[in-house]
């Protein structure tokens, strides 16, 4: 369900902090470290999808998974989507139907199961239906910023799953990192697919695409790619 009230939003932010900073090695600034929350200006306009475990109670302590959802009208209250820090999404903004930015997805380490992910995606499907969303997009991450270590994964995505030109986000010029790093046939495409993070594999199974160019997010210790998914795939 979607978070109701500041306490549940804070619980989602605390969950994000534990996963991104304490577990995955993101580097917090002083304010983030002091608060123990992963938060930014976009949280105030977003809807926060939660997975809760009632066995943990009925308060904020029950939040074990979260996804941040930002619709077009919410982004307009700030003047931009989060993805625009990394990508030119002009072609997505021109899409005539409802659009939804997905981000900040994470779950408690004890809940990284197919069931938890299915609950999150079931929630997204209901949200998409209720708000008449036609297209979803956002940034997804490969661990680390070592381009050689991620070369096969980036190449596989660029060669097999790049978005069609009329929907393709492009990394902003100052941060653009080429994804097509290896010649076709010089790497094991099946092994690259299997090595992708589960969330990216999930997007691909839904017919999702990636944008043009990756972005190194040094504070979060990730290599980001843009994702585009048509929602008719989600509901089916």
C-alpha positions as CSV (number, residue, x, y, z in Angstrom):
1,X,0.0,0.0,0.0
2,X,0.9,3.7,-0.3
3,X,2.4,5.3,2.8
4,X,0.0,7.5,4.9
5,X,1.5,10.1,7.1
6,X,5.0,11.3,7.9
7,X,5.9,8.4,10.2
8,X,5.6,5.9,7.4
9,X,7.5,8.1,4.9
10,X,10.3,8.3,7.5
11,X,10.2,4.6,7.9
12,X,10.7,4.2,4.1
13,X,13.6,6.7,4.2
14,X,15.2,4.8,7.1
15,X,14.8,1.6,5.2
16,X,16.5,3.2,2.2
17,X,19.3,4.5,4.4
18,X,20.1,1.1,5.9
19,X,20.2,-0.5,2.4
20,X,21.9,2.2,0.4
21,X,24.4,3.6,2.9
22,X,25.0,0.9,5.6
23,X,24.8,-2.1,3.3
24,X,25.7,-1.0,-0.2
25,X,28.4,1.6,0.5
26,X,26.8,4.9,-0.5
27,X,28.6,7.9,1.1
28,X,26.3,10.1,3.2
29,X,26.8,13.8,3.7
30,X,26.8,15.1,7.3
31,X,23.0,15.8,7.4
32,X,22.1,12.3,6.0
33,X,24.5,10.6,8.4
34,X,23.0,12.6,11.4
35,X,19.4,11.8,10.4
36,X,19.8,8.2,9.5
37,X,17.4,8.9,6.6
38,X,17.9,8.8,2.8
39,X,15.8,11.8,1.9
40,X,15.7,14.5,-0.8
41,X,13.3,17.2,-2.1
42,X,11.4,14.7,-4.3
43,X,10.1,12.7,-1.3
44,X,7.7,15.5,-0.4
45,X,5.8,15.2,-3.7
46,X,6.2,11.5,-4.2
47,X,3.9,8.6,-3.3
48,X,5.8,5.9,-1.3
49,X,4.8,2.4,-2.0
50,X,5.4,0.1,1.0
51,X,5.5,-3.6,1.7
52,X,4.6,-4.2,5.4
53,X,5.0,-7.3,7.5
54,X,2.2,-7.2,10.1
55,X,4.2,-9.7,12.3
56,X,6.5,-6.8,13.0
57,X,3.7,-4.6,14.3
58,X,1.4,-2.1,12.8
59,X,3.6,1.0,13.0
60,X,6.7,2.2,11.0
61,X,8.7,-0.8,12.2
62,X,6.6,-3.0,9.9
63,X,8.0,-1.4,6.7
64,X,10.2,-3.9,5.0
65,X,10.2,-2.7,1.4
66,X,9.6,0.5,-0.5
67,X,9.4,2.1,-4.0
68,X,9.2,5.8,-4.7
69,X,6.6,6.8,-7.3
70,X,6.5,10.3,-8.9
71,X,3.8,11.3,-11.4
72,X,4.0,14.1,-13.9
73,X,1.9,16.6,-11.8
74,X,4.0,15.8,-8.7
75,X,7.2,16.5,-10.6
76,X,5.8,19.8,-11.9
77,X,5.5,21.0,-8.3
78,X,9.3,20.8,-8.1
79,X,10.0,21.6,-11.7
80,X,11.7,18.4,-12.7
81,X,11.9,14.6,-12.2
82,X,14.8,13.0,-10.3
83,X,16.0,11.3,-13.5
84,X,16.7,14.7,-15.1
85,X,19.8,15.0,-12.8
86,X,21.3,12.2,-15.0
87,X,19.3,12.0,-18.2
88,X,17.7,14.1,-20.9
89,X,14.1,12.7,-20.8
90,X,12.6,15.2,-23.3
91,X,11.1,12.3,-25.4
92,X,9.5,10.8,-22.3
93,X,8.1,14.2,-21.3
94,X,6.5,14.5,-24.7
95,X,4.6,11.2,-24.3
96,X,1.0,12.1,-24.4
97,X,-0.4,9.8,-21.7
98,X,0.4,9.6,-18.0
99,X,4.0,9.0,-17.0
100,X,5.4,7.7,-13.8
101,X,9.0,7.8,-12.5
102,X,10.1,4.8,-10.4
103,X,13.0,5.0,-8.0
104,X,14.6,4.3,-4.6
105,X,13.5,0.7,-4.7
106,X,14.8,-1.5,-1.8
107,X,13.9,-4.2,0.7
108,X,15.2,-5.4,4.0
109,X,17.8,-8.1,3.4
110,X,15.6,-10.7,5.0
111,X,12.8,-10.0,2.6
112,X,14.7,-10.2,-0.8
113,X,12.4,-12.8,-2.1
114,X,10.2,-13.2,-5.2
115,X,7.2,-12.8,-3.0
116,X,8.2,-9.3,-1.8
117,X,9.0,-8.2,-5.3
118,X,5.7,-9.5,-6.5
119,X,3.9,-7.5,-3.8
120,X,5.7,-4.3,-4.9
121,X,4.9,-4.9,-8.6
122,X,1.3,-5.8,-7.8
123,X,1.1,-2.4,-6.0
124,X,2.6,-0.7,-8.9
125,X,0.2,-2.3,-11.3
126,X,-2.8,-1.1,-9.2
127,X,-1.3,2.4,-9.0
128,X,-0.7,2.5,-12.8
129,X,-4.3,1.4,-13.4
130,X,-5.8,4.0,-10.9
131,X,-3.8,6.9,-12.3
132,X,-4.0,5.9,-16.0
133,X,-0.2,5.7,-16.5
134,X,1.0,4.7,-19.9
135,X,4.7,4.7,-19.5
136,X,7.1,4.2,-16.5
137,X,10.7,5.2,-16.4
138,X,13.6,5.8,-13.9
139,X,17.2,5.0,-13.1
140,X,18.3,1.5,-12.2
141,X,21.7,0.6,-10.9
142,X,24.6,-1.8,-11.4
143,X,26.8,-2.1,-8.2
144,X,30.0,-0.2,-8.2
145,X,31.6,2.3,-10.6
146,X,34.2,0.0,-12.2
147,X,33.4,0.2,-15.9
148,X,35.7,-2.8,-16.7
149,X,33.9,-5.0,-14.2
150,X,30.5,-3.9,-15.6
151,X,31.6,-3.9,-19.3
152,X,29.8,-7.1,-20.3
153,X,26.5,-6.1,-18.5
154,X,26.5,-2.6,-20.0
155,X,27.3,-4.0,-23.5
156,X,24.6,-6.6,-23.3
157,X,22.0,-4.0,-22.3
158,X,23.1,-1.6,-25.1
159,X,23.2,-4.3,-27.8
160,X,20.0,-6.1,-26.9
161,X,17.6,-3.8,-25.0
162,X,18.1,-0.1,-26.1
163,X,14.8,1.9,-26.2
164,X,13.4,2.9,-29.6
165,X,14.5,6.4,-30.6
166,X,11.2,8.1,-29.9
167,X,11.3,7.0,-26.2
168,X,15.1,6.8,-25.6
169,X,16.5,8.9,-22.7
170,X,20.1,9.9,-23.2
171,X,22.6,10.5,-20.4
172,X,23.4,14.2,-20.2
173,X,26.6,15.1,-22.0
174,X,28.7,16.0,-19.0
175,X,28.0,12.6,-17.4
176,X,27.6,10.4,-20.5
177,X,29.4,7.0,-20.3
178,X,29.3,4.7,-23.4
179,X,27.5,1.4,-22.7
180,X,28.5,-0.4,-25.9
181,X,32.0,-1.3,-24.6
182,X,32.7,-4.7,-26.1
183,X,32.4,-6.1,-29.7
184,X,29.4,-8.4,-30.4
185,X,30.3,-12.0,-29.8
186,X,33.3,-11.2,-27.6
187,X,31.4,-11.8,-24.4
188,X,28.9,-14.3,-23.0
189,X,25.5,-12.6,-23.5
190,X,23.6,-15.2,-21.5
191,X,26.1,-14.9,-18.6
192,X,25.7,-11.1,-18.7
193,X,22.0,-11.4,-18.5
194,X,22.1,-13.7,-15.6
195,X,24.6,-11.4,-13.8
196,X,22.3,-8.4,-14.0
197,X,20.7,-7.2,-10.7
198,X,17.3,-8.8,-10.1
199,X,15.4,-5.5,-10.5
200,X,16.9,-4.8,-14.0
201,X,16.1,-8.4,-15.0
202,X,12.6,-7.8,-13.9
203,X,12.2,-4.7,-16.0
204,X,13.6,-6.6,-19.0
205,X,11.1,-9.5,-18.5
206,X,8.4,-6.9,-18.7
207,X,9.6,-5.8,-22.1
208,X,11.5,-2.8,-20.6
209,X,14.3,-0.9,-22.4
210,X,17.4,1.0,-21.4
211,X,18.5,4.5,-22.5
212,X,21.5,5.7,-24.3
213,X,24.5,6.0,-22.0
214,X,25.3,5.1,-18.4
215,X,26.0,7.5,-15.6
216,X,28.5,7.0,-12.7
217,X,26.9,7.9,-9.4
218,X,30.0,8.2,-7.2
219,X,28.2,9.1,-3.9
220,X,26.0,6.0,-4.2
221,X,28.8,3.8,-5.6
222,X,26.6,2.7,-8.6
223,X,26.6,2.7,-12.4
224,X,23.1,3.9,-13.4
225,X,21.2,3.1,-16.5
226,X,17.9,4.6,-17.6
227,X,14.9,2.3,-17.8
228,X,11.7,2.7,-19.8
229,X,8.7,0.3,-19.5
230,X,5.3,0.5,-21.2
231,X,2.7,-0.2,-18.5
232,X,0.5,-2.5,-20.6
233,X,3.2,-5.1,-20.0
234,X,2.9,-4.6,-16.2
235,X,-0.9,-5.1,-16.0
236,X,-0.7,-8.3,-18.1
